[in-house]
């Protein structure tokens, strides 16, 4: 039995809908995703912590859910908003309907919402705080709650999604926890791979770990609060900086760690990792009007002028003009709004991109970046010189 629900934005705009999963009330930033598939990966992406997601594709739930397509150990979105929910999935891989999946996670899912109108409103007015409720259906009350909610600016959400203990990722799964104070050789024991890579977990997606392992890397995942000295003690060949949620300017402890790692080992960062590197190099970040979220963002590799169609999920961006280091090179450009999508350094072995080359979900155009990381670890030189 469906229940009436109401979404209220901080500017007073409201959208009636019906709950197909969960119950209650949630406050979060409202954002939209333009991908046509991959809703389970979206639901479990830690970068969506603190956000309720609107899918622009109108029919959601038709292929159900399954244990293989998750990107983390839990549903991360605050709520899930769709135009039309399909309760009877048809796919040989499906083990549970989307409604059952959200219900089990205690996450509110609603349908019957005018997602086109909501998306257009967010594109024109910008991302907004909102409250979604099945209990309080009074527009004025919900609007006031939305206005009083904290939002994302200045909020550190990395601490809510990072792992609590370091662990080894072996054969496509979390294998065992490790003691970073222990014998480095014991830490790296087990699994196949030539390259030892420490992944700083700010909300890492499982498919990133799969892509690293597929490139002959042994992967050690460490909490976001791990200091640079502890990372260096493990004697890695390279350091990977993961994606993650929230305001990058609020995660000062990660920026400090990254700054201390510059020049110590080759570094590759994506999404929030890109923002951490940008800040470690002296730059500042700013909030985009409505963010980049979907699997169809055009990005140009400025070294080749080749255009990639990329998967993205971020609401903040590095301001290239604020980076004082003259040796920092802008490597990738978003062709929709001309914002910075990648950078490297002429003297330090590092590079980063704002988008998701692991493509889960999304196109595989940017998969070559994992090869670039391997090459950088092989030569110990910056990408341009490697």
N, C-alpha and C positions, 0 to 999 in steps of 0.2 A: 504493500500500500504506500503510495507516494505521499509525501508531506509537503505542505506549502513552505516556501522559504523566501527570503528577501535579501538581496545584496544592496548595500548602501555605500556609495563612495563619499569621500570627505567633502566634495563640492555639493552634496545634496542630491545627486542623481541616483535613482533607484532602479533596480531590475528585479521584477518578480520571477520566481522559478519554483521548481519542485525537487525535493531531495530524493535521490535513488539509492543513496548509501549514507550511513552515519546520521548523526543528530547533534543538535547543540548550536554553538555560536563560536565564530573564529574571527579574529582581526589580523589582517596581513596586507602587504602591498599587493595590488591586483596587476597582473601582467598577462600578456598574450603570447602564444606560441603558434607559429604558422606551419609547423610540420604536418604532413598528411598522415604519417604513420609514426609509430614509436612512442605511443602514450605511456606504456609501462616504464620505458627508460626515462621519460620525462618525470613521471611520478617518483621515481627512486633516485633521481639526480640530486645529490646534496647541495648543489648550487641553488636549488629552489627553496631552501630553508627560509622560512619567514615570508613566503609568497603564496598566493592562491593563483592558479594558472587557468587561463581561458584558452581553449583550443579553438582555432579559427576554422578547422575542418569540421563540417557540421555533424557527421555521424561517427560516434566514438563508442568503442566496446565490441565491434563486430568480430574481432579475432581473439577476444578474451585475454587471459593472462597466463603466464607460465613461470616456473622458477628460474629458467635460463636467461630471461631477458632483464633481470634486475641489474641496476647499476650501484646498489649499496644494500645494506642489510635491512633497510626499512623504507617505507613510504615517507618522503621528505616534504612534499608540498603541504601547505596548510589546508587547502581545499582544492577541489577540481571542478571546473565549470564547463559544461558542454551544451551544445544546441539540442542534440538528440542522442539519447543513450540507447544502445542496443543490448537488451538483457539476455539474448540467446546467441552466444558466440558460435561461429562456425570455423574451426581451424583444428587440424590434427594435433597441434602442439598445445592447445589450450587445456588447462587443468582447472580453471576457475573463471567465473565471469568477472568483469571489471567491478560490478557492484559488490559481489561477494568479497573481492580482494580489498576494496576500500573499507567495507564494513568490518572486516577482520582487523584492519589497521586502525580503525577508529577515526577515519578521515572522512570529512563531509564531501559528498559528490552530488552535484545538482544538474538538472537538465531543464529544458523548456525555457532557457534563458536566451535572449536575443544577443547572441555572441557577435554578430556583425555590428550591431549598434554599439555594443560595449567596446569592441575593438576600435571602431572609428572614433569613439569618444576619447579613448586613451591615446590614440595617435594624435589627435588634435590638442587635447588638454595636457597630455603627459601621464606617466604612471602615477597612480594615486593609492592612498591608503583606503582600505575598505573593511566593512564588517559584513559577514554572511551569517544568517541566523535562521533556524527553524523554530525558535522559541519567542523571539521578540520580532514582531512584524510591523512595528511602528516606524515609519520612515524617519521621523525627527529624532527618535531615540537612537536608532542605528547610525544616523549621520553624525550625531554628537559623539558616539563611541568611536567612530572612524576618525574623527578629528582629534580625539584624545589619544589614539593609539600611537605607539612609538615610531612606526615606519622602519626604514632601513638605514637612513643617513646617520652615521656616527655609531652604528650598532655592530658589535663583533659577534657574528654568528658562527665563525670558524670554530670557536671553543665548544659549540654544541654538536658539531658533526665530525670533528677529528677523532681518530682512534685514541684510546687511553693508554695502550701499550704498543710497543713496536712489534711488528710481526713480519714473517717471511711469506711471500706470495710464491707458491710453487705449483706448477701444473694446473694453472687456472683457478686456484682457490687459496684461501687463507690457510696456510699449513701449520704454523706454530708461532707462539709469542716468543720473543727473545729479550734477553737482558743486554741493553746497550753497554753496560759496564763490564760485560763478560769478555771472553776471549774472542777477538775479531774473527779468527778462523772458524770458531764454533758457530758464530753468528751466520756466516756465509755457507756453512755446511749444508749439503743437500740440494737437489735440483740441478738442472743443466744450465749452462750459460757461461760465456766468456767474460762478460762485462758485469762488474758489481755496481749497481745503481741504488742509491738511497732516494726514496720518494717521500718528500715532505707532504704529509697528508693534511690538506686544508679542507677536505671534502672530496677525496679522490673517487673517480668512477672506476668500476671494475674493468671496463673495456680498455681503459688506459693501461692498466696493469697487464692485461692480456696482450696488448700491442707491444709493450716493452719486453715482455717475456718472449714474444714471437721474434724479436730482433736479437736473440742470443744474450739476453740480459738476466742476471740474477737480481731479484728485486727485494729490497728491504724497505718496508713502509714504517715511517716513524711519525709520532704525534707532531702537530704543528708547533707545539711549545718546546720542541727539542732544540737545544742551543747548538751553535755551529761547531763548538769543540767536540760535542758528543758525536755529531755526524762525521767530522773529520777523523775521529778515533777509529771508526769502522773501516777506514782505508778504502773508500769507494773509488771507482773509476769515473763516476759522474753523479750529478745530483739532479733530480727531477722535482719541479715545483708544480703542485697540482692546482686544479680548479677549486672553487669553493664559493660560499655564499656571503652576502652582506657587503658592507662598505669597506673597500680595501684600505682606506685611510685609518680605519679603526683597529687594524690588525698590526699594530706597531711592533710587536714582539717578533713576528715573522719577517718584517722588513729588516729588523736589526740582525736576525739570523742570516738572511740572504746577503746583506751588506758584508757581514763577516766572512761569507763564503766566496765572495767575488775574487777570482783569480786563484782560488785554492784548487778547485776541480771544475771541469766543464759543467755548465748548467743549462738545462732546457726547461722552460716554463710554459704553461698554457693557461689561458683565462685568468683566474685570480693570480696564478703564478707569474703571468706576464705583468700584471699590475704590481706585484711585489717587487719584481726586478726593476720596473720603471721607477718605483719609489726609492729602491736601494741605490739607483743611479742618480738620485736627486730630483726626480720628477714628481709631479702632483697628479692626482686623479680628480675626475669630476663625474657627476651623475648625468647619464644620457636622458633625453626627454622620455622615451619609452623603451629603450634598450633594444638589443638584438637577440631575438629568441626564435629559432626555427632551423630548418635544414636547407635554406636556399639563399644564403647571404653571399653576394659576389665580392671576392677579395682578389686584388692584384698582387702578385709577387713582383716587386719592383726591380729585382735583379734580372728577371726573364721577361717581364711584361705579360706573363701567362696569367689568365684569370681562373681562379678556383671557385667552385660553388661549395660553400662551407656550412658546417653545423655550428650554431652559436647559442650561447645562453649567458648573457651578462647585461647588467644595467649600469655599470660604471666603465670609465675609459681613462687611459693614460693620456695626459695632455703633452704631446710631443714638444711643444714650444717651451715647456718648463724644465726640460732636462738640460742641465748646464754643461754636461760633458760633451765636448766637440767630437769625441770618438764614437759616440752612439750613432748608429745608422738606422734609419727607418726602412724596414724591409717589406712590409705589407700594408696595403691601403684598402679600406672599405669603400667600394664604389658606389654605395648608396648615399652615405653621408660624409665621405672623405675623412673619416676618423682613423686613428692609428690602429693597425691590426697586427703589427709585428715589429720587432727591433732586434738588433745585434750590436756587437761592439768590435771596433777595429783591432783592439789589442788584447781583450779579455775573451777567453773561450766561453761565450754564452750566446743564446738567442731565445726568443720567446714569441708566442703568437697569442692573440686575444681569443681565437676560436678553438674548435675541438677537432683536431686531426684524427682522433680515434673513431669519429663518425658513428656514434651510437645514440640515437639514430642519425642517419644522414649520408651524404656522398663521401666517397673515398679519395677525392681529389688531393687532399693534403696529407695522405699517408706517408709521402716521401719525407716528411719532417722527422720521423723516427729514424730513417736512414741517415739524415743529416746529423742527428745526435750521435749515432754510432761513429760516423766519420770524424766528428769533433773529438770524441773520446780517443779515437785511433791516433789522431795527429797531435792532440793537445793544443790545436790552434783555433782561432775564431773561424766561424763558417766561411767568411770571405777569403781567408788565407788557407783553409783546409783543402 
